[in-house]
Amino acid sequence: MKYLAWFLICLLVVLHQCTLPWQSETLWLGFLPNVLAYHLLISLATAGAWALVVKYAWPAELELDSPSPGEDDS
């Protein structure tokens, strides 16, 4: 699952660079320009992909609760 999450991030980076929607003048739902709707979908997909990365690929050693320097252990 870790590699799938990173693959999705890489795919979304490539899709973000796609200029295909810029040539279209259609409206989604009658009011939303195609470019804005495409960017909205890419942003939502990226948020979901990053959620997968945090859940499955986050380093476990960062979650250890270690005291800060100067903190007392009482």
C-alpha positions as CSV (number, residue, x, y, z in Angstrom):
1,M,0.0,0.0,0.0
2,K,3.0,2.3,0.7
3,Y,4.2,2.1,-2.9
4,L,0.6,2.6,-4.3
5,A,0.3,5.8,-2.3
6,W,3.6,7.1,-3.6
7,F,2.7,6.1,-7.1
8,L,-0.6,8.1,-6.8
9,I,1.4,11.2,-5.7
10,C,3.7,10.8,-8.7
11,L,0.8,10.3,-11.0
12,L,-1.0,13.4,-9.7
13,V,2.2,15.5,-10.2
14,V,2.2,14.4,-13.9
15,L,-1.6,15.1,-14.2
16,H,-1.2,18.5,-12.6
17,Q,1.2,19.4,-15.4
18,C,-1.3,18.4,-18.1
19,T,-2.4,21.3,-20.3
20,L,-5.3,19.4,-22.0
21,P,-8.1,21.1,-20.1
22,W,-6.9,24.5,-21.0
23,Q,-8.1,24.1,-24.6
24,S,-11.7,23.4,-23.6
25,E,-14.3,26.1,-23.0
26,T,-17.0,23.9,-21.6
27,L,-18.7,24.5,-18.3
28,W,-19.3,21.8,-15.7
29,L,-22.6,22.0,-13.9
30,G,-23.4,25.0,-16.1
31,F,-21.2,27.5,-14.3
32,L,-17.8,25.9,-13.5
33,P,-15.1,26.4,-16.1
34,N,-13.4,23.2,-17.2
35,V,-9.9,24.3,-16.0
36,L,-11.2,25.2,-12.6
37,A,-13.1,21.9,-12.2
38,Y,-10.1,19.9,-13.3
39,H,-7.9,21.7,-10.7
40,L,-10.6,21.1,-8.1
41,L,-10.6,17.3,-8.8
42,I,-6.7,17.2,-8.9
43,S,-6.6,19.0,-5.5
44,L,-9.2,16.6,-3.9
45,A,-7.4,13.6,-5.3
46,T,-4.0,15.0,-4.0
47,A,-5.5,15.4,-0.5
48,G,-6.7,11.8,-0.6
49,A,-3.4,10.5,-1.8
50,W,-1.5,12.4,0.9
51,A,-3.8,11.0,3.5
52,L,-2.8,7.5,2.2
53,V,0.8,8.4,2.5
54,V,0.4,9.6,6.1
55,K,-1.5,6.5,7.0
56,Y,0.7,3.9,5.3
57,A,4.1,5.4,4.6
58,W,4.7,7.7,7.6
59,P,8.0,6.7,9.5
60,A,7.1,5.0,12.8
61,E,10.2,6.5,14.6
62,L,8.7,10.0,14.2
63,E,5.8,9.0,16.4
64,L,7.9,8.1,19.5
65,D,7.2,10.4,22.4
66,S,10.6,11.6,23.5
67,P,11.1,14.4,26.0
68,S,12.4,17.7,24.8
69,P,15.8,18.9,26.1
70,G,15.4,20.6,29.5
71,E,12.1,18.8,30.3
72,D,11.8,17.2,33.7
73,D,10.8,13.5,33.9
74,S,8.8,13.9,37.2
